[in-house]
């Protein structure tokens, strides 16, 4: 697994988390929104999340 130091991540439950470091191992992520007009961080999420296991 290669660490992408351009994408920080603290979601250790994700399949793509770099485990010993707070980074993502993907070379890019997909950010999605929950509302038609995103106005704050809670309106968005990482669409690349996959549960480890």
Helices and strands as residue ranges (DSSP letters): E 4-8, E 23-24, E 31-33, G 41-43, E 44-46
